[in-house]
Amino acid sequence: MAQQGVQLDRESFSCSICLDLLKDPVTTPCGHSYCMNCIKSHWDEEDGFWDEEDGKKLHSCPQCRQSFTPRPVLLKNTMLADVVEELKKTGLQAAAADHCYAGPEDVGCDVCTGRRRKAFKSCLVCLASYCEKHLQPHYEAAPLKKHKLVEPSKKLQENICSRHNEVMKIFCRTDQQCICYLCLMDDHKGHDTVSAAAERTERQRELEGSRLNIQQRIQDREKDVKLLHQEVEAVNLSADEAVEDSEKIFTQLIRLLENRSSDVKQQVRSQQKREVSRVKELQEKLEQEIAELKRKDAELKLLSHTEDHNQFLHNYPSLAPLSESTDSTGIDIRPLRYFEDVTAAVSEVRDKLQDVLRDEWTNVSLAGTEVDVLLSQAEPKTRAGFLRYSRDITLDPNTANTHLLLSEGNRKATLMRKHQSYSSHTDRFTGCCQVLSRESLTGRCYWEVEWRGERVYVSVSYKNISRTGSSNECLFGFNDKSWALHCDNNSFTFRYNSITAPVSGPPSSRVGVYLDHTAGVLSFYSVSETMTLLHRVQTSFTQPLYAGVGIYYYYGATAEFCQLKQTEVI
């Protein structure tokens, strides 16, 4: 028992970097303690990440990985130092030293002879692991300082080509595998190849994009669950009110009608149970999807922290793809009193029974309003279906940049070399050749834009987008207040908040835009003989939207909002 207590103290007062008792202990902002020299050396050599906003290097805790910027200023923890000194006097030093040796599950130092110490780092160039002592040449010798050091790994040999016994530093995109430089001149000659580091960087971007998508879906589903909870409360409240009103009416009738009162009450409760059951069933599905998305996000996060490029690329394809999202484009809650028709029906029966024989009974059918299936209607599948929601869009001259000429009843914008004589207005785009619609867009809407020229972008935007200057805060698609499809001669690109998403689809001079504001759906279509989905956005719109277009550089280029009819055929 005494030995067990010593073991606990040894681990509690040992540095997790050198695995020895703490020397000049310091504590990081996250609460973990290290030897002062150990944590300083770790941060000096740490590759780390860079804060994209501040352009400063991020320093992380080796235990919990919490990042800090700027680098924390560490001061000696005098109280902890005193405790460690007392422990040294008890003979704990030897126990702590014993703790530094590698066990069956640890990565051992490849240089140590006899009993091997735990590895402190693994070198991807030497393909060997080193304890702190034998790692020192990598810090002191100039040629070794350039080597790539990572956390201790038992899988270093997987970086060696089994055929040529060379380090695999190249990734073959043709065959989707890591290779060595000899493979490049042999079986993979003429293939599309890049460095493993470059491929890792690209896959890392894809991974981060997947995480952003997952996190957005989690937020959307959590919002849906909250709305479903409110729906349950609304159903219950409406049902309670219906029961209360019905009971008041039935008390006015003679004893013969008392049995009928309980019948109506039972019908209301039965309908209430069905509606609540239906809502909760959908709620459970969404909660299951949230759990799956969080699990998937955790897997991607773990993979994103893999320092070994080859291991990252080896494990990346094995990740299971995301399951299809629940067929939900939003939750539509309406302020209905679901059972108000019950009260009306019972009142009507009461009035009629005053003139009818007491032994004649008129059936009171339950006319409770059925819950309006919570989920918004699905997106149309045909052009005729989209045209049901067509909107006439006109452009607001007060928003038009002075290089844009509006014509065709303010439906068409043309980029002109000469400034137009518009009056001064605070809504006008002064630096970007853009214009917004007069009409605000809510609910379900559809419109089409015919464009000509080198480059045009079709957009929707909040009204409070910046108007002055040519910064990203004004330009459609480069901020969090606008979504834009950029149309080139042979390709399309979608942008939101300066994040670019490539779009595949047939080239077309006509773009269809579908908006379901309540459901948070925004879709862009290539319109020719058929309609092809180019890009769909699922989000939560917080304000009414306005349609917009912008034109780049090419004078004479045009963008026109088409006049649509429900019977129109291309």
Helices and strands as residue ranges (DSSP letters): H 2-12, E 25-27, E 33-35, H 36-45, E 49-50, E 57-60, E 67-68, H 78-89, H 92-98, E 121-123, E 128-130, H 132-140, H 142-145, E 149-150, G 156-159, E 170-172, E 177-179, H 181-184, E 193-195, H 196-250, G 255-257, H 258-304, H 309-315, G 316-318, H 340-353, H 383-387, E 404-407, E 412-415, E 434-441, E 444-452, E 455-462, E 482-488, E 492-496, E 499-503, E 510-516, E 521-527, E 531-538, E 545-551, E 558-561
